[in-house]
Amino acid sequence: VGIDTLYRVAEIMFEEYREPRFAPPPLLKRMVQLGYFGRKSGRGFYDYTGEKPVPARLGI
């Protein structure tokens, strides 16, 4: 599941239940804004551009 999908699910859960615990974390929102979707974009919590995935330096 991509980061964009995870973010959208959290949005839907929060809209439905209005529970703060379901609110999407700001980090996920920023990652989606920057296009960091995970494997499908080549970058997310890991950088997939090389031969092996390595932890990404997000700097956000």
BAZA-794502 format. One line per 2 residues: their letters; for each residue x, y, z of N, C-alpha, C. Coordinates in nm, 3 decimals. Layout:
BEGIN
A) X,Y,Z,X,Y,Z,X,Y,Z  ...
# end
This chain:
BEGIN
VG) 0.085,-0.117,0.000,0.000,0.000,0.000,0.090,0.123,0.000  0.064,0.214,-0.092,0.143,0.335,-0.103,0.111,0.437,0.005
ID) 0.201,0.531,0.020,0.184,0.636,0.120,0.062,0.721,0.087  0.038,0.744,-0.042,-0.080,0.822,-0.082,-0.209,0.750,-0.044
TL) -0.211,0.619,-0.058,-0.329,0.540,-0.020,-0.347,0.543,0.131  -0.239,0.526,0.203,-0.245,0.532,0.350,-0.299,0.666,0.397
YR) -0.251,0.774,0.334,-0.298,0.908,0.370,-0.448,0.922,0.343  -0.492,0.876,0.228,-0.634,0.888,0.192,-0.723,0.808,0.287
VA) -0.681,0.688,0.324,-0.758,0.607,0.418,-0.770,0.680,0.552  -0.661,0.740,0.598,-0.665,0.815,0.724,-0.761,0.934,0.712
EI) -0.761,1.002,0.598,-0.854,1.113,0.576,-0.999,1.066,0.585  -1.028,0.956,0.520,-1.164,0.902,0.519,-1.206,0.861,0.660
MF) -1.117,0.793,0.732,-1.148,0.752,0.869,-1.177,0.874,0.956  -1.095,0.978,0.942,-1.115,1.098,1.023,-1.245,1.169,0.986
EE) -1.275,1.178,0.857,-1.400,1.241,0.813,-1.521,1.166,0.867  -1.512,1.035,0.871,-1.624,0.953,0.915,-1.644,0.957,1.067
YR) -1.536,0.943,1.142,-1.547,0.928,1.287,-1.511,1.053,1.368  -1.443,1.148,1.308,-1.401,1.271,1.376,-1.325,1.245,1.505
EP) -1.248,1.139,1.504,-1.162,1.104,1.617,-1.020,1.153,1.585  -0.960,1.231,1.673,-0.824,1.280,1.647,-0.724,1.169,1.617
RF) -0.744,1.053,1.676,-0.649,0.943,1.653,-0.650,0.895,1.509  -0.755,0.925,1.433,-0.763,0.884,1.293,-0.714,0.993,1.197
AP) -0.683,1.111,1.248,-0.638,1.220,1.161,-0.505,1.183,1.095  -0.492,1.211,0.966,-0.366,1.179,0.900,-0.251,1.262,0.956
PP) -0.139,1.200,0.983,-0.024,1.273,1.036,0.027,1.377,0.936  0.072,1.492,0.984,0.124,1.596,0.894,0.238,1.546,0.805
LL) 0.320,1.454,0.856,0.430,1.401,0.776,0.377,1.331,0.650  0.271,1.252,0.664,0.214,1.184,0.547,0.160,1.285,0.447
KR) 0.094,1.389,0.497,0.041,1.492,0.407,0.154,1.556,0.327  0.262,1.591,0.394,0.376,1.655,0.326,0.439,1.560,0.225
MV) 0.451,1.434,0.259,0.509,1.337,0.166,0.424,1.325,0.041  0.293,1.322,0.056,0.203,1.314,-0.059,0.216,1.441,-0.143
QL) 0.223,1.557,-0.079,0.239,1.682,-0.152,0.367,1.683,-0.236  0.472,1.622,-0.183,0.600,1.618,-0.253,0.609,1.504,-0.355
GY) 0.506,1.419,-0.360,0.507,1.307,-0.454,0.584,1.186,-0.406  0.608,1.177,-0.276,0.678,1.062,-0.218,0.574,0.956,-0.183
FG) 0.543,0.869,-0.278,0.437,0.770,-0.260,0.489,0.632,-0.222  0.618,0.614,-0.215,0.674,0.482,-0.188,0.727,0.421,-0.317
RK) 0.712,0.294,-0.334,0.767,0.225,-0.452,0.717,0.280,-0.584  0.590,0.317,-0.590,0.536,0.364,-0.719,0.602,0.493,-0.768
SG) 0.657,0.573,-0.677,0.725,0.696,-0.719,0.877,0.684,-0.704  0.923,0.574,-0.645,1.066,0.554,-0.625,1.120,0.616,-0.497
RG) 1.032,0.681,-0.424,1.076,0.746,-0.300,0.962,0.751,-0.201  0.995,0.734,-0.075,0.899,0.741,0.034,0.980,0.736,0.162
FY) 0.948,0.643,0.249,1.031,0.624,0.367,1.164,0.560,0.327  1.164,0.497,0.210,1.285,0.440,0.152,1.307,0.499,0.014
DY) 1.432,0.502,-0.029,1.468,0.547,-0.163,1.485,0.421,-0.247  1.402,0.406,-0.350,1.403,0.287,-0.433,1.475,0.308,-0.565
TG) 1.550,0.416,-0.580,1.612,0.446,-0.709,1.736,0.361,-0.737  1.799,0.309,-0.635,1.918,0.226,-0.653,1.882,0.079,-0.667
EK) 1.986,-0.004,-0.662,1.965,-0.148,-0.671,1.886,-0.203,-0.553  1.918,-0.152,-0.435,1.849,-0.194,-0.313,1.784,-0.073,-0.248
PV) 1.667,-0.092,-0.187,1.607,0.021,-0.115,1.690,0.058,0.008  1.706,0.186,0.028,1.778,0.236,0.145,1.690,0.339,0.215
PA) 1.702,0.351,0.348,1.622,0.452,0.418,1.644,0.590,0.356  1.535,0.659,0.333,1.542,0.792,0.270,1.573,0.899,0.373
RL) 1.645,0.998,0.331,1.667,1.118,0.413,1.561,1.217,0.369  1.454,1.224,0.443,1.340,1.305,0.401,1.368,1.455,0.410
GI) 1.425,1.500,0.517,1.455,1.641,0.531,1.333,1.732,0.522  1.218,1.679,0.563,1.095,1.761,0.559,1.040,1.779,0.697
# end
